[in-house]
Amino acid sequence: MNIPVVYEDAWLLVADKPSGLLVIPTPKNEKRTLTSILGLHPCHRLDRQTSGLIIYAKGKSIQKKMMDEFKQKKVKKTYIAFVQGNVSRNQGQIQNPIEGLNAITKYKVIQRKKDFTVVEVMPLTGRTNQIRIHFKQIQHPVVGETRFAFRRDFALKAKRLCLHAKALEFIHPITKESIQLSIDLAKDLKEFLNSHD
């Protein structure tokens, strides 16, 4: 499988993860994951259905340094999400705890379609499934959501969760330079966008 590499140096590799591929095995112990394909150490996670940028380290000590940056909220992450319905505010912040922990998600509307809204999303905290849970809480679940919303409640269907990790910004743990990476929407999401009014 050809995994596009967006950035690589002696310490880190940033890949463009295709939708449908796990980062690490679940308890079912899948053999084929992005981590098994790359043979490197993941510094954070993306859901199986989410596409986009993910950082891998080429050694355990770099992995720890990079994971610390995530813990200290020093990594700026930007996602593109297609969410159900019309989000009325052009920008906003969702600040609801997740499993008792503080969770903050900022968003900005990029485009409005007939049945869904395209939003740029910046999670300021890194809770598991944060974007998916937060948009469900404001009655605009991510298009294609099956875990946190009932598919039958929405006329608009998608083959997968319409969530894409578009950009990353961080200070390189070794060279201390500022790394800014950004990629296009995944091909299937572009097609989905173009096929709806």
ZIPE-V271433 format. One record per pair of residues at least 6 apart in sequence whose ideal C-beta (glycine too) atoms are under 8 Angstrom apart, sorted by the first residue. I is the first residue (numbers start at 1). J is the second residue. Records with the same first field share a line. If there is no record, write none. Layout:
# ZIPE-V271433
I = J / J
This chain:
# ZIPE-V271433
1 = 18 / 21 / 37
3 = 15 / 16 / 17 / 18 / 34 / 37 / 38
4 = 15 / 16
5 = 13 / 14 / 15 / 16
6 = 14 / 15 / 16 / 53 / 181 / 183
7 = 13 / 14 / 179 / 181
8 = 14
9 = 172 / 175
10 = 58
11 = 57 / 58 / 59 / 62 / 172 / 173 / 174
12 = 55 / 56 / 57 / 58 / 62 / 66 / 172
13 = 38 / 40 / 55 / 56 / 58
14 = 53 / 54 / 55 / 56 / 168 / 181
15 = 34 / 38 / 53 / 54 / 56
16 = 51 / 52 / 53 / 183
17 = 23 / 34 / 46 / 50 / 51 / 52 / 53 / 54 / 165
18 = 51 / 186
19 = 48 / 49 / 50 / 51 / 160 / 161 / 186 / 188
20 = 48 / 49 / 160
21 = 32 / 33 / 34 / 37 / 48
22 = 30 / 32 / 33 / 34 / 48
23 = 33 / 34 / 35 / 42 / 45 / 46 / 48 / 54
24 = 33 / 35 / 42 / 45
25 = 31 / 33 / 36
34 = 42 / 54
35 = 41 / 42 / 56
38 = 56
40 = 56 / 57 / 58
41 = 56 / 57 / 58 / 59 / 60 / 62 / 63
42 = 54 / 55 / 56 / 57 / 63
43 = 54 / 55 / 56 / 57 / 63 / 66 / 67 / 70
44 = 54 / 55 / 67 / 70 / 75 / 126
45 = 54 / 128
46 = 52 / 54 / 165
47 = 129 / 132 / 161 / 163
49 = 144 / 160 / 161 / 163
50 = 79 / 161 / 163 / 164 / 165
51 = 163 / 164 / 165 / 186 / 189
52 = 79 / 164 / 165 / 166 / 183 / 186
53 = 165 / 166 / 167 / 168 / 181 / 183
54 = 165
55 = 66 / 168 / 170
57 = 63 / 65 / 66
62 = 173 / 174
65 = 173 / 174
66 = 170 / 173
69 = 75 / 170 / 171 / 173
70 = 126
73 = 124 / 125 / 126
74 = 170 / 171
75 = 168 / 169 / 170
76 = 122 / 167 / 168 / 169 / 170
77 = 122 / 123 / 126 / 165 / 167 / 168
78 = 120 / 121 / 122 / 165 / 166 / 167 / 168 / 182
79 = 120 / 121 / 122 / 123 / 131 / 163 / 164 / 165 / 166
80 = 110 / 118 / 119 / 120 / 121 / 163 / 164 / 166 / 185 / 189
81 = 107 / 118 / 119 / 121 / 131 / 135 / 142 / 162 / 163 / 164
82 = 116 / 117 / 118 / 119 / 142 / 143 / 144 / 158 / 162 / 163 / 189 / 192 / 193
83 = 116 / 117 / 119 / 135 / 140 / 141 / 142 / 143
84 = 115 / 116 / 140 / 141 / 142 / 143 / 149 / 154 / 156
85 = 115 / 116 / 117 / 139 / 140
86 = 112 / 117
87 = 107 / 109 / 112 / 117 / 119 / 138 / 140
89 = 109
90 = 108 / 109
91 = 106 / 107 / 108 / 109
92 = 106 / 107
93 = 104 / 105 / 106 / 107
94 = 104 / 105 / 107 / 134 / 135 / 137 / 138
95 = 103 / 104 / 105
96 = 103 / 134 / 137
97 = 103
98 = 127 / 128 / 129 / 130 / 133 / 134
99 = 127
101 = 125 / 127
102 = 125
103 = 123 / 125 / 127 / 130 / 133 / 134
104 = 123 / 124 / 125
105 = 121 / 122 / 123 / 124 / 125 / 130 / 131 / 134 / 135
106 = 121 / 122 / 123 / 124
107 = 119 / 120 / 121 / 122
108 = 119 / 120
109 = 117 / 118 / 119
110 = 118 / 119 / 120
111 = 117 / 118 / 193
112 = 118
113 = 193 / 196 / 197
114 = 196 / 197
115 = 155 / 156 / 196
116 = 143 / 156 / 162 / 196
117 = 140
118 = 193
120 = 166
121 = 131
123 = 130 / 131
127 = 133
129 = 147 / 148
131 = 142 / 163
132 = 141 / 142 / 145 / 147 / 148 / 161 / 163
133 = 148
135 = 141 / 142
136 = 142 / 145 / 148 / 149
141 = 148 / 149 / 154
142 = 161 / 162 / 163
143 = 154 / 156 / 158 / 161 / 162 / 192
144 = 157 / 158 / 159 / 160 / 161 / 162
145 = 151 / 161
146 = 161
151 = 157
156 = 196
158 = 192
159 = 188
160 = 188
162 = 189 / 192
164 = 185 / 186 / 189
166 = 182 / 183 / 185
167 = 180 / 181 / 182 / 183
168 = 179 / 180 / 181 / 182
169 = 178 / 179 / 180 / 181
170 = 178 / 179
171 = 177 / 178 / 179
172 = 178 / 179
184 = 190
185 = 193
